Every structure is written in C-alpha cells, then in structure tokens.
Amino acid sequence: MSCAGGKWVDQLIAGGGGDAMNTVLRSRVIAGDPPGMTVLKGPVVAESADAGALANIESVAAAEDWDNILPPLLSEIVKVDGVYAAVPVDIHRVNWLWISPEVLAKVDGTVPTTWDEFNALAEKLLAAGITSLAHGGQPWQDATVFEVVALGLGGPEFFRKALVDVDPEALRSDTMIAVFDQMRVMRGYVDSNFSGRDWNLATTMVMNGEAAMQVMDDWAKGEFLAADLKPGKDFVCAPAPNQGGYILNSNSFAFFGASDESADDVAGRELMASLLLSEQVQIDYTLHKGSVPARLGVSRDPYDECAVKSTNDIETTMNAGTLVPSMAHEMATSSANRGAFVEVVTEHFNSDMTSEEAVTRLVQAIELAQ
C-alpha cells in the first residue's frame, strides 16, 4: 500500500471460521467504535448496510465496471439495493477433498467421485487400520462437511432450496434425511481425538500420512504449500462428489463511514476499494491465501493446478447456473438461519440422534430463526 500512498494497520482476532471476529465486530459497532474496514460475508453485508453502518463505494464500482468483472452470484451477495457495499477479494471452493496419495496407495485406493465410492474407500482404509477422514470437531467444520454432502447427494437445485431458501419441504425431504445418514456414516471414519481439533491440525494429519482425506475449503492448500508439498505429487486436490456444483465462499472487505470523516478519509477508502479489486492485488492476495481471484479473467499463469481447476470450474458452474453460496461460511442465508443449521448439524454429529429426528429439529430451528 505504501507505493499508492496508503497505510494499513491490522487488528487481529483469533479463531477460525469467522465467528470470533463477528462477535468482536458487532460489539465494536454497537459501542460506536467500528474499525475503518473489516471482512464481511454474505447476508451480513446487507444486515450491516441496512443498519446504516457501511460507507458507500458505488462510485468506485461504477467507474471500474465491477458488474462485468465479478461472477453475478458474488455481485448479488455484496450488493445492497443494487449498490455495492463490499469488495470481494477472493473465492474459496468449499467442496474440496484433500487426499494423501501415499496413504491411498497403501490400499490401492482411487479418488472417489461419488459418496458411495467415498464410503467404500473409507471402509477399506478403516479395515487397514488407517484413519479415513481427518476432521476437527468444531461446529463450523461439521457444517462444512454437511453442506458438501448436501450438494453431493442433492445437487445444486436441492442445495439452493434447502440451504439458501430454507424451504420447509426441502428441509424435511428424504434427501435431507439421506444427508444426515451420510453424516452419521462419516462420523465413523474420524479418529477418537477429533473433538475441538483446529482445521489446520486436521490438514497436518493428511500431510503426515496419519489420515487419508479431509473435506475443507482450499485454505487447506496453504498448509500443504507452506510445507513445500507439491499438488498432484505430495497431495491431491479433488472436488468432493458434487453433481456438477461448486460451493462458493468469499471474503469481502467493507468500510465504515463516520459523520465527521474528512476528504482524505473518503479518498483513502476509495483508493483501497479500487486496489482490492485490481488484478495484481487479487493475484498477490490469493497466492498467499490458497484461494483464487474474485475478479474474472485474471491470468492463470501464477497458479498451481488446484487453483486452475477451481477457476475453470467457477466459469463452468457460473455459466451452467450450478454455482452456489456456502451456508457454513456465511454466504447463503441469515446469521440466524446459519446458526440453526450449525446447532442441529453438530449436535447430530456428536450424538446418537437419528436422521429423522435431526430433520425435525432442523425444521423447528429454522422456524424459530425466522
């Protein structure tokens, strides 16, 4: 930022999944002490804008034609009443499988392309005394696996109806029961020490050959790369079974205004908004983050095969209408609805609750969240 005349000051909040950050952010906004800029995602952008907390960046968006350089689904998410309220800086794919080829070779396993194949491979690994699925028993991680299974078993249309529109018919459907059935099966594939484990420690299990697979966003790739491991050789990135869909997660930056802000404050905000969506910043940011640019048409040359696959699939699913927003990562529905999903999913995963009971509880929880 120094070459452009700006200055960046970090205020870090510990904790994965964004929940801790959101708690601190809400308390600061309520206290009248918001930061100049923060990460906001999904419907929270609209919630914050509707509360009058966010500054207007439409002038930058209009001047730089953001409508034509962002996927329409992502534009819709960061717009409020047709006006841009946040700047997307990247896209993470949620429905990835991260796989140790060395571990798979021990059982002559191949990368699964359906959930039946996943289960058959996991059983084979289990019989060989190998942990099939590296997982961290935290609510947001449980919800991540849940939505990946929901896409894989139900497809993009079911995903939208159930996890975006929270349609009661979809929530209580046989397909949703099947999703919880698969979650119960997968509970048997994790090791006994999974509870409370951070996501990156689960990734390390795959890196070290202690487990075969992990379901996680592509920030997991950053852990592999930091350990100097090579995609396609030391680890495999494969889309989880998905019926042609792609679950989108994205980080966006939003700005807080003030009644007494100066012309320099406004100029700095507009400079930052412009820089964040510039091709070079998007490349630099995503290469470190493990994600891919939110901006369309960025050169693929700097990226590894996992990122190229992700970018190609964004364009394919965008054109096919099968690009869907993540519920687990706050892109798809309200905070209250997400909370209902997360609560029921993690309780089911960590108990003997039946799938039928979980579906009933989910419908009730969503009704209370409305």
N, C-alpha and C positions, 0 to 999 in steps of 0.2 A: 504493500500500500504506500510505502514511502515515496516511490517514484511518481505516484499520482497525487501526492500531497496530503494523503490521509494518515490517520493514526488509529491503531487498533489496540484496545485494552480488553483482555479476557477476564471473565468472572466465571470460573469453572464450578460446576455442580456435579458431584459424584453420583454414580448409579446408572445402570443400564436400562434401556427401554424407554427413557424419557420421562418416566413417572415422577422421579425425584425432582427433575428440573421443572416440570409443570407445576408441582406443588409450591416450590420456591417462587416461581414466576408469578403465580396467582396471588400469593401473599404480598409480593412487592407491588403489584399493580393496585391491589386493594389499599395498600398503605400509601399510595401516591408516589412511589419511588421505583418506577419501572426502569429497566436498562434502556439504553439507546436503541438496541437491536437485540433480537432473540430468535431462536429457532421455533417456528410454529408449524403445525402439520394439520392437514385435513380440515374437518369442520371446525376445529379450534380457531382457524384463521377467521372464519365467518363469525364465530362467537365473540372473538376479541374485537373485530371490526364493528359489529353491531353494538358493542358496549362503548364504542367511541374511543377505544384505546389506541388504535393504529393510525399512523400517518399515511397520507395519500401518495402513492408512487405512480399513478396512472400517466402522468406526463412523460416519465421515462419509458414506460411500457409502450405508449402510443408512438413515441418518437422512434423507438427501436423495433417496432413491429413484433412484439412478443407473441401475438396471436399466431403468427406464421413460423415461429421458431421453437414452439413448445408443443408437445402432444396435447390434443384437445382435452383429454381427460384431466391432465395435470393443470391446464389453464383454468378449467372449470373449478378445480379444487382451491386454487389460490385467488380466485376472483370472488368479490362480494358485490352483488347487484351489478354485475358486468364490469366492475372496476378492479384492477389488480391491487391486492392488499398485501402480497408477499412475493418474494423472488425465489423460485425453485433453483437449487444449486446442483442437484444430482438425482439419480434414480437408482434405487436398490431393488433388485429382484428378491422377493421373499421365498419363492418356491424353488430353492436350490437343494440339491443333495451334495454334500461334500464327502468324498469317499477316499479311503486308503486303498490304492491298487495292490499294495503289498499284502494287506490283510485279505482282500478279496481273493488273491491268488492262492491263499492257503486252503481255500475250499473250492477252488476252480469256479469262483463266482463271476457273474457278469453284472453290469449296471442294470438295475431294474427299470422297466418302462411302464409297468402297471403296479398297482398296490398288491395284487396277488403275487406278482414276481418279487416285490419287496418283501412280503411276508415269507415266501418260500426261501429266499436268500437269508433272511434274518434267522429263520429256524435252522438252516444249515450251519450258520455261524454259531448259533447258540449250542447246537449239538457238538460243535468242535471246541466248546469252552470259550468262545470269543464274544465279547460284548458287541451286540449288533448295532445299537443306536446310542451314540454319545448325546446326552441331554442334560440340561440344567433345570432342576425342579424349581423354577420361578414362574409366577403366573403369566408374565408376558411371553416366556418361552413356551409354556404349554399352549397358549393362544396362538402362537406362531405355527406350531405343528398342526393344531386344529384347523386353521384356515387353509393350510397347504393340503391337508387331507380332504377338506370340503371341496376345494377346487378339483382335486384329482378324482374324487368319486362322483361329484355332482356336475362338474363342468362350469364354465363361466356364467351361463344363464342362471343356474341354481345359486351360484355364489352371490350374484347380484341380488337376487330375490331374498336370500336368507341373511347375508352378512352386510349388505348395503341398505336394502329397502326394509329389512327386518319384517318381511311379510309373514304373518302368523301361519299361513298354510305351508310355506316352505320350512318354517322353523319346526313344525310338528310333523313333517313328512317322513316317509320311510327312508328317504335319502339321508335326512339328518340323523335318524336312528343308526343308519349304516356308518355314518361318520363317527359317531360316538363308539360304535362297535369296533371300528378300526383303531381308535384311540386306546380302547381297552386292550386290544391285541398288542399295540406298540408299548404299552406300559410294561409288558412282559419282556421287552427287548432291551430295557435300560438296566444299568447296574444298580446295586443296592445303595450306593452312596450318592445318588443323583440329586437328592433334595438340597435346594439352596445353592447349587453349583452355578457359578457365573458362566455365561455363554462361551467366553474365550477359553476357559478351562476345559469345557467340553470339546472345543476345537482342538486343543492340545492333545486330548485323548486320541483323536484321529491322526494328528500329526505324528504322535509317538507310537502308533500301532496298537494302542490299548483298546480301540474301538474301530469298527469298520466304517460307520456312516454318521453324519449329522445333518439334520434339517435346520437350515439357518440362512438368513439374509447374506448377501455377498460381502458384508464386512468381515465375515469369517475368512475370506480370501486374504485380507490384510494380514491376518495372523500367519498364514502359510507363507506369504511373500516375505514378511519380516524375518521368518526363519530361513530365508533363502531357498525355499522349496519351489519347484517349477510345476506349473499346471500342465496336466497331460502326462507328466512323468512321475512326480512325487505325490501328487494328489489329483483327483478327478473332480471336475465341477460338472454336474449333470442336472438338468431340470428334473425336479420331482415329477412323478406322474401327474399330468395336468389337463388332459383333453384339449390341448391347443391354447391354454390360457397362460397368462403372465400376471402375477400379483405384484403390483407396483407400490413401493414405499419411497417417499421422497422427503428430503429435508428442505425447508424453505425458510428464508430469513424475512422477518417483518420488523418494521420500525415503529417506535413510539414517538409521538409528537408531544409538544408542550405549548401552552398558550404564549409563553414568553420566549420561544425559540428565536434565534437570530437568523439572518440571511445566510450566515456561514453554516449554521446547523442544517438548514434546508439544502444548501449546496453540497454539504458533506453526505447527507442522506442520498441525494440523487446520484452523486458520484459513486457511492458504494453500491447502490442498486444496479447501476449500469455495469460496473466492474464484475459483479457477481454473475451476471449472465453472459459475460464476454467469453469467447471461445477459449482463450488462454487460461483464464481463471477456472473455468469449468474443467479443463483438462488437468491443471495442476491439482485442484481440489480432489477430483475423483481418483486420480492415480494414487493419492495417499489414502483415500477413504475405502477403496475397493469397489466403489460404485461406478456408474457411467454418467455422462453428462445428461442433464435435463434438456439441454438445448439440442435440437435436431441438426443433423448434417455436420457434426463435428468429426474431424479426421479420426479414423480408427487406427492409424499407424502407431500411436504411442501405447496401444493397449494389448493386453495378453488375450489368449484365446477365449477365456471365460468372459471377459468384458465384450469382446467382439460378438460372441454368441448372444450375450444379453442385449446388446444394441440392435443386432439383427432381429431378435425376437420382439423387441419393443415395436419396431416398424411393422413386422408381420402381424402382430396381435392388434396394433393400433388400426391397421387397415381392415382387419377381419372383425373388429369390434369385440375382441376377446381379452383386451387389456382391462384388468380390474384393480380397484384400490384396496389396500390392506386394511382389514379390520383391526388386527392385532397391533398394528403400528400407526393407528390413529388417522388413517386416510379415508375411511369409508363411511363412518357413522358418528353420531354424537358421543361425547365422553361418557354420558350416562349409559347409552346402549353398549358401548365397548366394555364398560365396567360390568354390565350384566353378563356379557359373553365370558369375560375373563374369569369372573367369580364361579360361574357354573362349570366351565371347562376345567379349571384347575381343581375344583372340588371333586368332580367326576374322576379325573386322572389320579387323584390321590386317595380314593376311597373305593368301596365296593358298590357304589351307586350303579344301577342298571342304566342302559342306554335310554330305555323308555322313560325312566324317572328323570334322567338328565334333560330330555327333550321337554317334558312337562315343566320342570324347574326353569328351563331357559325361556319358554313362552311366558311364564309368570313373571320372571325377572325383567324381560323386555317390556311387558305391560306396565310394570311399576316404574320403569325408567322413562316412560313417555311423558 
